[in-house]
Amino acid sequence: MLLLLSAVCCAAPISNAISAYVALQTGTSDDGIADGGTAADIPARMLAAYKKAIQQVGKHVPACRGMRWPILAGIAKVESNHATGRTITAGGDIRPKIYGVLLNGSGAGGNTTVFPDTDNGRFDGTASGERAVGPFQFLPSTWESVGEDAGGDKTADPHNADDAALGAAIYLCGNGRDLAKRSQLKAAIFQYNRSHAYVANVTGWIDQYTAAAKTTRLENVSGKVRTVIDAALSQRGVPYSWGGGNANGPSTGICCSPSGKSGTTIKGFDCSGLTTYAYAKAGVRLPRTAAAQAGVGRRIPADGGASALKPGDLVFYAYAPGRDSTIYHVGIYVGGGQMINAPRPGTVVRVDAVSAMSGYAGGARIL
């Protein structure tokens, strides 16, 4: 098996598979990928609304604990993709308005239950039934109970980013949950949508946005190192493809990973395909496999931990740390204990904690 694993950058050993999403990130601001920039795919105005809601929710639910903007971002990502494609005014109004399907039991959108009209079309634009509204997809009846004015215009509008984010925070807080506790966070999300698949999806995004908020700033990173990091970050969200990716960008991969996953129909990157591409943008040609890449540049021993790494360094993982011939994975360090990573089949390019993969084997400084 090790011969196969050295032929192509592979995923984590099956017995050590990551049990949860850990971290997609990136900012497009000058500050890089920290909390001060836009996190991942969140429009700046929506991110501002989430953060504003966190500041205000305590006035409405004083007993609430642990509310963070990544929680709101996780909900809004799944419900409306952060209102992407809409115009969001400085005051937070979203146009065109976001409406869900008419909940008339027709089966559209998975709806099989009839919800009679409660607002005479005031929020959802129709008196013939109910439909979810706004970036957080509130039913009008629910909005009536949690909607608050966050912007000071004396109107609680679910089609306003600030008002909607505050309403979602109030709803998730309930009577005073501690959302820092995973069990209570999951309970709050389940109340939002009674589906365990929904809870898993939302918590995955929450974890990714949480990691984005913790990632170190990159304002002091420049030159070729910044070119490498920016190139890798630009591929966030691109699917993992076993054997995929090269110096020119994503490509279809090969068959098959140790778990039987084929990349032949997936255009994307595996771990060393991503590093090959990112370094090519800085004019550096890397060997194609993770194990071979460990032989380039100055090796950084594993015993120094992540603190010995600098942004732009390659990060390696091995079945037998200390034996470079067993290296099975590589990422690109961005600081703060985080790396840009194409983890394994079924995931996408994202930022993970260095500790997310097993068998840390140190790094290599190329630039």
C-alpha positions in Angstrom: 0.0 0.0 0.0 2.8 2.4 0.8 4.0 2.2 -2.9 0.5 3.3 -4.0 0.4 6.0 -1.4 3.7 7.5 -2.5 2.5 7.6 -6.1 -0.2 10.2 -5.4 -0.9 12.5 -2.5 -3.5 10.7 -0.6 -6.1 11.3 2.1 -5.7 10.6 5.8 -5.4 6.9 6.8 -8.9 5.5 6.9 -8.6 4.6 10.6 -7.7 8.2 11.4 -10.4 9.9 9.3 -11.3 13.4 10.4 -14.6 13.2 12.2 -15.8 16.8 11.6 -15.3 19.7 9.2 -12.6 21.9 10.6 -12.0 24.9 8.5 -12.6 26.7 5.2 -11.4 30.2 5.4 -10.1 33.1 3.5 -10.5 36.8 3.3 -10.4 39.0 0.3 -9.5 42.1 2.2 -6.0 43.5 2.6 -5.9 42.0 6.0 -5.8 38.5 4.6 -7.8 35.7 6.2 -8.4 37.0 9.7 -11.6 37.9 11.5 -11.2 41.5 10.3 -11.6 40.6 6.7 -14.4 38.8 4.9 -14.5 35.2 6.0 -14.6 32.6 3.3 -17.5 33.3 1.0 -19.4 35.8 3.2 -20.2 39.2 1.6 -18.7 42.0 3.8 -22.1 43.6 4.5 -23.6 40.3 5.6 -20.6 39.6 7.9 -21.1 43.0 9.4 -24.7 42.1 10.1 -23.7 38.9 11.9 -21.2 40.7 14.1 -23.7 43.5 14.9 -26.2 40.9 16.0 -23.7 39.4 18.4 -23.3 42.8 20.0 -27.1 43.3 20.3 -28.5 40.0 21.3 -27.7 40.3 25.0 -30.2 43.2 25.2 -33.0 40.8 24.2 -31.8 37.5 25.7 -29.5 38.5 28.7 -29.1 34.8 29.7 -27.7 33.7 26.3 -24.1 32.5 26.4 -21.7 31.6 23.6 -23.3 33.3 20.7 -20.7 33.9 18.0 -20.9 35.3 14.4 -19.8 31.9 12.9 -23.1 30.4 14.3 -25.2 32.9 12.4 -22.9 32.5 9.3 -23.5 28.8 9.4 -27.2 29.2 9.4 -27.2 31.9 6.7 -24.8 29.9 4.5 -27.3 26.9 4.3 -30.4 29.0 4.2 -29.5 31.6 1.5 -25.8 31.4 0.8 -25.4 34.7 2.6 -27.9 36.4 0.2 -25.2 36.1 -2.5 -26.4 37.6 -5.8 -28.6 40.1 -4.2 -27.9 43.8 -3.6 -27.4 44.7 0.0 -27.7 48.4 0.8 -25.6 50.3 3.3 -28.7 50.1 5.6 -28.9 46.3 5.2 -31.9 46.0 2.9 -31.7 43.0 0.6 -33.1 43.3 -2.9 -34.6 41.5 -4.6 -36.2 39.9 -1.5 -35.5 36.3 -0.8 -38.6 34.0 -0.7 -38.8 30.3 -0.2 -41.3 28.0 -1.9 -45.0 28.3 -1.1 -45.7 25.9 1.7 -48.9 24.5 0.3 -48.1 20.7 0.6 -47.4 20.5 -3.1 -44.0 18.8 -2.5 -42.0 21.6 -4.0 -38.7 22.0 -2.2 -39.6 18.9 -0.1 -42.6 20.6 1.4 -45.5 18.2 2.2 -47.2 20.1 4.9 -49.7 22.9 4.4 -48.9 26.1 6.3 -51.9 28.5 6.2 -51.2 32.2 5.7 -50.6 34.2 8.9 -49.4 37.6 7.7 -51.7 38.4 4.8 -48.6 38.7 2.6 -47.0 41.4 4.8 -43.6 39.6 4.9 -43.9 36.8 2.3 -45.7 38.7 -0.4 -48.6 36.3 -0.7 -51.9 35.8 1.2 -52.4 32.3 -0.3 -50.2 30.6 2.1 -46.9 30.8 4.0 -43.3 30.9 2.6 -40.0 31.4 4.3 -38.5 34.9 3.9 -35.1 36.6 4.0 -31.5 35.4 4.3 -32.4 33.4 7.4 -35.6 32.0 5.9 -38.0 32.8 8.7 -41.7 31.8 8.5 -43.7 35.0 9.0 -45.3 33.5 12.2 -41.9 32.9 13.7 -40.6 36.3 12.7 -43.5 37.9 14.5 -42.2 36.3 17.7 -38.5 37.1 17.4 -38.2 40.0 14.9 -36.5 43.1 16.3 -35.3 46.3 14.8 -31.5 46.2 14.7 -30.9 49.3 12.6 -32.8 52.0 14.4 -35.5 52.6 11.7 -38.3 51.3 14.1 -39.1 48.5 11.7 -38.3 44.8 12.2 -37.8 43.5 8.6 -36.8 39.9 7.9 -35.5 41.2 4.5 -33.0 43.4 6.2 -29.6 41.9 6.9 -29.2 43.5 10.4 -32.8 42.7 11.6 -32.7 39.2 10.2 -29.4 38.3 11.8 -30.5 39.7 15.2 -33.8 37.7 14.9 -31.8 34.5 14.2 -29.6 35.2 17.2 -32.6 35.7 19.4 -34.2 32.5 18.1 -31.1 30.4 18.6 -30.5 31.7 22.1 -34.0 30.5 23.1 -34.6 31.3 26.8 -30.9 31.4 27.5 -28.9 28.6 26.0 -25.1 28.3 26.3 -24.1 27.9 22.7 -20.5 27.3 23.6 -21.7 23.8 24.6 -21.9 21.6 21.6 -25.0 19.8 22.7 -26.9 23.0 23.2 -25.7 24.4 19.9 -27.0 21.3 18.1 -30.3 21.6 19.9 -30.7 25.2 18.8 -29.9 24.3 15.2 -32.3 21.3 15.3 -35.0 23.6 16.6 -34.3 25.9 13.5 -34.8 22.9 11.2 -35.7 19.5 12.6 -33.3 17.5 10.5 -30.1 15.8 11.7 -28.6 16.2 8.2 -29.3 19.9 8.5 -27.6 20.1 11.9 -24.6 18.4 10.5 -24.4 20.7 7.5 -24.8 23.9 9.6 -22.3 22.8 12.3 -19.8 22.0 9.5 -20.0 25.5 8.2 -19.8 26.9 11.8 -16.6 25.0 12.4 -15.2 26.3 9.1 -16.0 29.9 9.9 -14.8 29.6 13.4 -11.4 28.5 12.1 -11.4 31.5 9.7 -11.9 33.8 12.7 -8.9 32.3 14.5 -6.6 32.2 11.5 -3.6 34.6 11.8 -3.4 37.8 9.8 -1.2 37.9 6.8 -0.5 41.6 6.4 3.2 41.1 7.0 3.5 38.3 4.4 4.6 39.5 1.0 6.5 38.6 -2.1 6.5 35.0 -3.4 5.2 33.6 -0.1 2.1 35.7 -0.4 1.8 34.7 -4.0 1.8 31.0 -3.0 -0.8 31.5 -0.2 -3.1 33.7 -2.3 -3.0 31.1 -5.1 -3.9 28.3 -2.8 -6.7 30.3 -1.1 -8.1 31.2 -4.5 -9.0 27.5 -4.9 -11.0 27.3 -1.7 -14.2 25.3 -2.3 -12.7 23.3 -5.3 -13.4 19.6 -4.8 -10.9 17.1 -3.7 -9.9 14.8 -6.6 -7.6 11.8 -6.1 -4.7 12.5 -8.4 -6.1 15.8 -9.5 -4.5 19.1 -10.0 -1.2 20.3 -11.5 0.8 23.5 -12.1 -2.0 24.8 -14.4 -4.8 24.4 -11.9 -7.5 21.8 -11.1 -7.9 18.7 -13.3 -9.6 15.4 -13.3 -7.8 12.8 -11.3 -7.3 9.0 -11.4 -8.6 5.8 -9.8 -8.4 5.0 -7.0 -7.7 6.0 -3.4 -7.1 3.4 -0.7 -10.8 3.8 0.3 -11.8 3.2 -3.3 -12.6 6.8 -4.3 -12.0 7.7 -7.9 -11.0 11.1 -9.2 -11.7 10.3 -12.8 -14.9 12.3 -12.9 -14.0 15.0 -10.5 -12.1 18.2 -11.5 -10.1 19.4 -8.6 -7.0 18.9 -6.5 -5.5 16.3 -4.2 -3.1 17.6 -1.6 0.1 17.7 -3.6 -1.7 18.8 -6.7 -2.8 21.9 -4.7 0.8 22.6 -3.5 2.2 22.1 -7.0 -0.3 24.6 -8.4 0.3 27.2 -5.7 4.1 27.1 -5.9 4.0 27.2 -9.7 2.3 30.6 -9.4 5.4 31.8 -7.6 7.7 30.3 -10.3 8.7 27.2 -8.2 8.3 23.8 -9.8 7.6 21.1 -7.2 7.7 17.3 -7.7 4.2 15.9 -7.9 3.9 13.7 -4.8 3.9 14.7 -1.1 6.8 12.5 -0.3 9.0 13.9 -3.1 8.1 17.5 -2.1 9.6 16.8 1.4 13.0 16.6 -0.4 12.8 20.2 -1.6 14.0 23.2 0.4 15.0 23.1 4.1 13.4 20.5 6.2 11.8 21.6 9.4 11.8 18.8 12.1 8.6 17.7 13.6 9.8 18.0 17.1 9.5 21.8 16.9 5.8 21.6 16.3 3.8 24.1 14.3 5.5 26.9 16.1 8.6 26.3 14.0 6.6 26.8 10.8 6.3 30.1 8.9 3.6 31.1 6.4 4.2 29.5 3.1 6.0 26.4 4.5 4.9 23.0 3.3 3.4 20.8 6.1 3.8 17.0 6.0 2.2 14.0 7.5 3.6 10.5 7.5 2.5 7.0 8.6 5.8 6.7 10.4 7.0 10.2 11.3 10.7 10.4 10.9 10.6 8.2 7.7 10.0 10.6 4.8 9.3 7.6 2.5 6.0 7.1 4.4 4.8 10.7 4.0 1.2 10.6 2.7 -0.1 14.2 2.9 1.0 17.8 2.5 -0.5 21.3 3.1 0.6 24.9 3.1 1.0 26.7 6.4 -0.7 30.1 6.8 0.1 30.8 10.5 -1.8 30.5 13.7 -1.7 26.7 13.6 -3.6 26.6 10.3 -2.9 25.3 6.9 -4.5 25.4 3.4 -5.5 21.9 2.8 -7.1 19.5 0.3 -7.9 16.9 3.0 -9.5 13.8 1.4 -12.1 12.5 -1.0 -15.5 14.1 -0.4 -14.1 17.4 0.9 -13.0 20.7 -0.7 -9.9 22.9 -0.5 -10.2 24.7 2.8 -8.1 25.8 5.8 -7.7 23.2 8.6 -5.8 23.1 11.8 -2.4 21.6 11.5 -3.5 19.1 14.1 -6.4 18.0 12.0 -4.3 15.4 10.2 -2.5 12.5 11.9 1.2 11.8 11.8 2.6 15.3 11.8 6.1 15.0 10.1 7.4 18.6 10.2 7.6 20.9 7.2 9.8 22.3 4.4 10.7 25.9 3.7 10.9 26.5 0.0 11.0 30.3 -0.1 
